[in-house]
Amino acid sequence: MKFTLNSSGVKMVLILLLVVIGLGSFFYTQILVGQLKKKERLSVQLWAKAIEYNGSPQNQSIRNELKKVTREISTSSQISQTNKVHWIDVIDRSEADLANAAVDFVTNELIIKNRFEIPSILTDSNRTVLNTRNIEQKKVNKATLAQLAEMNQPIAIEIGDGPKRQKQYVFYGESSTITLLRYLPYLQFSLLAVFLALAYSSWSSIKKNEQSSLWVGMAREAAHQLGTPISSLMGWIALLKDSLDDEQNLNITHELSLDVKRLQKVADRFNKIGSEPELKDVRLEPSLREVIRYMEMRKPRVGKQIHFADHIDTETKLRLNPDLFQWAIENLIKNALDALETNKANPEISVSTQKIEDHVIIEISDTGKGIEKKYQKEIFKPGYSTKKRGWGLGLSLTRRIIEEYHGGKISVASSTPGQGTTFRIELPLMRAMKS
């Protein structure tokens, strides 16, 4: 069984993949953060124990002997006062060194060099700050203590002995390493979201190209299917012309012949969709007048006779693909016919050309209902239509023919609701030459 996914299925798979990777990264990072927090707490506990050890009596017998020596020196009459001060100072420093030798090693070698720069504050039982590490003095306040206490349980230590024994607390936060790790999942999730968005955009683009290729194939197949009945109709019309003598019937068969040729041209147009159009040096006037005549003969009845006016330069030659160019002009004239209102006096459609500097300007105007300004840029987008029927592809196709195939520009030159609209086509004279 062949397994396929539609557009919604692909979206769901991409979103599910993003969620799974994001959650996996988040939980893995949380495990890593938890392990680092345990190690950091052990490091801070080691520092706290060192402080506690430093404040507790050590080597008491040696301390007592040193105190006796101090008393003897201070009461001796044979030692000068200057020497007394000097030797007592030496004994005091010796006592301090005896107490702090191990503490200095633990603190400086094991803790300070391996604490990840953890912000720490030492306080007494009343929360009075006694010492700080890796934190700015201006940030040391009750709010900071509360924040640190919320982040990690303070470590309690006891200093001194007997009645002088007191409790102190070490408040500590997180190292910059843990802070960065906490933001890592969000950074990864954002990068994944961008990556998946680009992947989905690329997939959508490929999908659109595939759909475009499908429509091109369908258009060409439609043109191929039309070819057989059109050829048959042309044969039957030829037989009718040979068998009829009545002038009116001959005129009818002539118009039928024009319509069949028109069908042939439409089929040729569809067959050219998706191909690079072949441009030829042709006179502009015949291409325009052929479209105007065809549309004038088949114009709808809107209650009053529609007047077609034209002011076309007869000398200009342009490099065009006549079939595609006429298709664009037809779409504009059909758009003008649809815009005419039944109660409008003297409805008119006009086609004019002129040369301005390095451009040939073609303008198609009507006296119809007009277009509001806010919609004048929307009308060229595929799918936009004010009609109840139709796919809104006419003006979009016209724009593509003029701009992509002929290197020109098309725009709404002017439009006033209730008065009419003028479309303007500009073709560069680099693609044109004077005869």
C-alpha positions in Angstrom: 0.0 0.0 0.0 1.4 3.4 -1.0 1.5 5.9 1.9 1.0 9.6 1.0 0.6 12.8 3.1 -1.5 15.7 2.2 -0.6 19.3 3.1 -2.2 19.2 6.5 -0.5 15.9 7.3 2.9 17.4 6.4 2.2 20.4 8.7 1.3 18.2 11.6 4.4 16.1 11.1 6.6 19.2 11.1 4.9 20.7 14.1 5.2 17.3 16.0 8.9 17.1 15.1 9.5 20.6 16.4 7.7 19.8 19.7 9.5 16.5 20.2 12.9 18.0 19.6 12.2 21.1 21.7 10.9 19.0 24.6 13.8 16.6 24.4 16.3 19.4 24.4 14.5 21.1 27.3 14.4 18.0 29.5 18.0 17.0 28.7 19.1 20.6 29.6 17.1 20.4 32.9 18.9 17.2 33.8 22.2 18.8 33.0 21.3 21.9 35.0 20.3 19.7 38.0 23.6 17.9 38.0 25.6 21.1 37.9 23.5 22.6 40.7 24.3 19.6 42.9 28.0 20.1 42.2 27.8 23.9 42.8 26.0 23.3 46.1 28.8 20.9 47.2 31.3 23.5 46.3 29.5 26.2 48.4 29.1 23.7 51.3 32.8 23.1 51.2 33.4 26.9 51.4 30.8 27.1 54.3 32.5 24.3 56.2 35.9 26.1 55.8 34.4 29.2 57.3 32.9 27.1 60.1 36.2 25.4 60.7 38.0 28.7 60.7 35.7 30.0 63.5 35.9 26.9 65.7 38.7 26.2 68.2 41.4 23.9 66.8 44.5 22.3 68.5 43.4 23.6 71.8 46.4 22.3 73.8 48.9 24.1 71.6 46.8 27.2 71.8 46.8 27.0 75.6 50.6 26.7 75.7 50.9 29.6 73.4 48.7 31.7 75.7 50.9 30.8 78.7 53.9 32.0 76.8 52.1 35.2 76.0 51.3 35.8 79.7 54.9 35.1 80.8 56.3 37.5 78.2 53.8 40.2 79.2 54.6 39.9 83.0 58.4 39.5 82.6 60.4 42.5 83.9 63.5 41.4 82.0 62.0 42.0 78.5 61.6 45.5 77.2 58.2 46.8 76.2 59.2 47.0 72.5 60.3 43.3 72.5 57.1 42.3 74.4 54.9 43.8 71.7 57.0 42.2 69.0 57.0 38.7 70.5 53.3 38.8 71.4 52.5 39.7 67.8 54.6 36.8 66.6 52.7 34.4 68.8 49.3 35.7 67.8 50.2 35.3 64.1 51.5 31.8 64.8 48.2 30.9 66.5 46.2 32.3 63.5 48.4 30.4 61.1 47.8 27.2 63.0 44.1 27.7 62.8 43.9 28.8 59.2 46.6 26.7 57.5 44.1 24.0 56.4 41.3 26.5 55.8 43.5 28.6 53.4 44.4 25.5 51.4 40.8 24.3 51.2 39.4 27.7 50.4 42.0 29.0 47.9 42.9 25.8 46.2 39.8 23.6 46.2 37.0 26.2 46.4 37.9 29.5 45.0 39.4 28.1 41.8 36.5 25.7 41.2 33.3 27.5 42.3 32.2 28.6 38.8 32.1 32.1 40.1 28.9 31.4 42.1 27.5 34.6 43.7 27.5 34.0 47.5 26.6 36.0 50.6 27.5 35.1 54.2 25.1 36.5 56.9 24.5 36.1 60.6 21.3 34.8 62.1 19.8 38.3 61.8 20.5 38.4 58.0 23.3 40.9 58.5 25.8 40.6 55.7 29.2 39.5 56.9 31.0 38.5 53.6 30.3 38.3 49.9 31.8 36.5 46.9 31.3 37.2 43.1 28.5 39.8 43.6 28.6 43.6 43.4 28.2 45.4 46.7 25.5 47.6 45.4 23.4 44.5 44.7 23.7 43.2 48.2 20.3 43.9 49.9 17.3 42.1 51.4 15.7 41.6 47.9 18.9 39.9 46.6 18.9 37.6 49.7 15.3 36.7 49.1 16.0 36.0 45.4 19.0 33.8 46.3 17.0 32.0 49.0 14.3 31.3 46.4 16.9 29.9 44.0 18.7 27.7 46.5 18.2 26.6 50.1 20.7 28.6 52.3 23.4 26.6 54.0 23.5 26.9 57.8 26.8 26.8 59.7 27.8 27.3 63.3 30.7 29.5 64.5 32.4 29.5 67.8 32.1 27.3 70.9 30.1 27.3 74.1 28.0 30.4 75.0 29.7 32.3 72.1 28.4 29.9 69.5 26.3 31.5 66.8 24.6 30.5 63.6 25.5 31.9 60.2 24.0 31.3 56.7 25.4 31.1 53.2 23.1 32.4 50.5 24.1 31.6 47.0 22.8 31.8 43.4 23.7 30.2 40.1 26.8 30.4 38.0 26.7 32.0 34.6 27.1 28.5 33.1 23.8 27.3 34.5 22.1 30.6 33.5 23.3 30.1 29.9 22.1 26.5 30.0 18.6 27.5 31.1 18.3 29.6 27.9 19.8 27.0 25.6 16.5 25.1 25.0 14.7 28.3 24.0 17.5 29.2 21.6 17.5 25.7 20.1 13.7 25.8 19.9 13.8 29.2 18.0 16.5 27.9 15.6 14.5 24.8 15.0 11.4 26.9 14.4 13.3 29.0 11.8 14.7 25.9 10.2 11.3 24.2 10.0 9.7 27.4 8.7 12.3 27.5 5.9 11.8 23.8 5.2 8.1 24.2 5.0 8.4 27.3 2.8 10.7 25.4 0.4 8.2 22.5 0.4 5.3 24.9 -0.3 7.3 26.4 -3.1 8.0 23.0 -4.6 4.3 22.1 -4.2 3.2 25.3 -6.0 5.7 24.6 -8.8 4.2 21.1 -9.1 0.7 22.5 -9.2 1.8 25.1 -11.8 3.2 22.3 -13.9 0.0 20.4 -13.5 -2.1 23.3 -14.7 0.3 23.8 -17.6 -0.2 20.2 -18.5 -3.9 20.4 -18.2 -4.0 23.6 -20.4 -2.0 21.9 -23.1 -4.1 18.8 -22.9 -7.2 21.0 -23.3 -5.7 22.6 -26.3 -4.9 19.2 -27.8 -8.5 17.9 -27.1 -10.0 21.1 -28.8 -7.9 20.5 -31.9 -9.9 17.6 -33.3 -13.5 19.1 -33.1 -12.1 22.5 -34.3 -10.6 20.8 -37.4 -13.9 19.0 -38.0 -15.9 22.2 -37.7 -13.7 24.0 -40.2 -14.3 21.2 -42.7 -18.1 21.4 -42.2 -18.1 25.2 -42.6 -16.1 24.8 -45.9 -18.8 22.4 -47.2 -21.6 24.8 -46.2 -19.9 27.7 -48.1 -19.7 25.5 -51.2 -23.4 24.5 -51.0 -25.0 27.8 -50.1 -25.8 30.7 -52.4 -27.8 32.9 -50.2 -25.8 36.0 -49.1 -27.2 36.0 -45.6 -26.3 32.4 -45.0 -22.9 33.0 -46.5 -22.4 35.8 -44.0 -23.5 33.5 -41.2 -21.0 30.9 -42.3 -18.3 33.6 -42.5 -18.9 34.6 -38.9 -19.0 30.9 -37.9 -15.7 30.5 -39.6 -14.3 33.5 -37.6 -15.5 31.9 -34.4 -13.9 28.6 -35.2 -10.6 30.4 -36.0 -11.0 32.1 -32.7 -11.4 28.7 -31.0 -8.2 27.6 -32.8 -6.4 30.7 -31.5 -7.6 30.0 -28.0 -6.4 26.5 -28.2 -3.0 27.8 -29.5 -2.8 30.1 -26.5 -3.4 27.4 -24.0 -0.8 25.3 -25.8 1.8 28.0 -25.3 1.2 28.3 -21.5 4.5 27.5 -19.7 6.6 27.9 -22.8 8.9 30.7 -23.7 6.9 32.9 -26.2 8.3 33.6 -29.6 8.4 37.4 -30.2 8.1 38.8 -33.7 8.4 42.3 -35.2 4.8 43.1 -36.1 2.8 46.3 -36.6 0.8 47.2 -33.5 -2.3 48.5 -35.3 -3.6 45.3 -36.9 -3.2 43.4 -33.7 -5.3 45.9 -31.8 -7.9 46.4 -34.5 -8.5 42.7 -34.9 -9.3 42.4 -31.2 -11.5 45.5 -31.3 -13.5 44.3 -34.3 -14.0 40.9 -32.8 -15.2 42.3 -29.5 -17.4 44.9 -31.1 -19.2 42.3 -33.2 -19.9 40.3 -30.0 -20.5 43.0 -27.5 -23.3 42.4 -25.0 -26.5 44.5 -25.0 -26.6 46.8 -22.0 -29.7 48.7 -22.9 -27.9 51.3 -25.1 -25.5 50.9 -28.0 -21.9 50.7 -26.9 -19.5 52.9 -28.8 -16.0 51.8 -29.6 -13.5 54.5 -30.2 -9.8 54.2 -31.2 -6.9 56.4 -31.8 -4.1 54.1 -32.9 -0.8 55.0 -34.4 -0.6 53.1 -37.7 3.2 53.2 -38.1 4.5 51.6 -34.9 6.1 48.2 -35.0 6.7 46.2 -31.8 8.4 43.0 -30.9 5.4 41.0 -29.8 3.9 37.6 -29.6 0.6 38.5 -31.4 -1.6 35.7 -29.9 -0.6 36.4 -26.2 -0.6 40.2 -26.7 -4.1 40.0 -28.2 -5.2 37.8 -25.3 -4.1 40.5 -22.8 -5.9 43.2 -24.8 -9.1 41.1 -24.9 -9.0 40.6 -21.2 -8.9 44.4 -20.7 -11.7 45.0 -23.1 -13.8 42.3 -21.5 -13.1 43.9 -18.2 -14.3 47.3 -19.6 -17.5 45.7 -21.0 -18.3 44.1 -17.6 -17.8 47.5 -15.9 -20.4 49.3 -18.1 -23.7 50.0 -16.4 -27.1 49.6 -18.1 -28.4 53.0 -17.0 -25.2 54.9 -18.1 -25.7 57.4 -20.9 -23.5 56.9 -24.0 -21.4 54.0 -22.8 -18.0 54.0 -24.5 -14.8 52.0 -24.7 -11.7 53.6 -26.3 -8.3 52.3 -27.2 -5.5 54.7 -27.9 -1.7 54.6 -28.5 1.0 57.2 -28.3 4.8 57.4 -28.2 6.3 59.2 -25.2 10.1 59.3 -25.0 11.3 55.7 -25.0 7.9 54.1 -24.5 4.8 53.1 -26.5 1.7 53.8 -24.4 -1.5 51.9 -24.9 -4.5 53.0 -23.0 -7.9 51.3 -22.7 -10.6 53.4 -21.1 -14.3 52.8 -20.3 -17.1 54.9 -18.9 -18.1 52.2 -16.4 -18.5 51.9 -12.6 -14.8 52.5 -11.8 -12.5 51.0 -9.2 -12.1 52.2 -5.6 -8.5 53.3 -4.9 -8.0 50.6 -2.2 -8.6 47.9 -4.7 -6.5 49.2 -7.6 -3.4 47.2 -6.6 -5.4 44.1 -5.6 -7.1 43.5 -9.0 -3.9 42.1 -10.6 -3.5 39.4 -7.9 -4.6 35.8 -8.8 -8.0 35.0 -7.4 -9.2 38.6 -6.9 -12.6 39.2 -8.6 -15.6 41.4 -8.0 -17.8 39.1 -10.2 -20.0 36.3 -8.9 -18.6 34.0 -11.4 -15.0 33.5 -12.6 -11.7 32.7 -10.9 -10.2 36.1 -11.0 -7.3 35.1 -13.3 -7.9 37.5 -16.3 -6.0 40.6 -15.1 -3.4 38.4 -13.4 -2.7 36.7 -16.7 -2.8 40.0 -18.5 -0.1 41.4 -16.2 2.1 38.3 -16.7 1.8 38.5 -20.5 2.7 42.3 -20.5 5.4 42.3 -17.9 7.1 38.9 -18.0 6.7 38.0 -21.7 7.0 41.5 -23.2 9.0 43.4 -20.7 6.4 46.1 -20.2 4.3 47.5 -17.4 0.6 47.6 -16.8 -1.3 49.7 -14.3 -4.5 51.6 -13.5 -3.7 55.0 -14.9 -6.9 56.5 -13.4 -10.2 55.4 -12.0 -13.1 57.2 -10.5 -16.1 55.4 -9.0 -19.1 56.1 -11.2 -17.1 57.6 -14.0 -14.8 55.0 -15.4 -11.3 53.4 -15.5 -8.2 53.7 -17.7 -5.7 50.9 -17.9 -2.3 51.8 -19.2 0.3 49.5 -20.9 3.8 50.7 -21.3 6.1 48.9 -23.7 9.8 50.0 -24.0 10.9 51.3 -27.4 14.0 49.1 -27.1 11.6 46.3 -28.1 10.1 48.5 -30.8 11.2 50.1 -34.0 9.7 52.7 -36.3 8.9 51.6 -39.8 
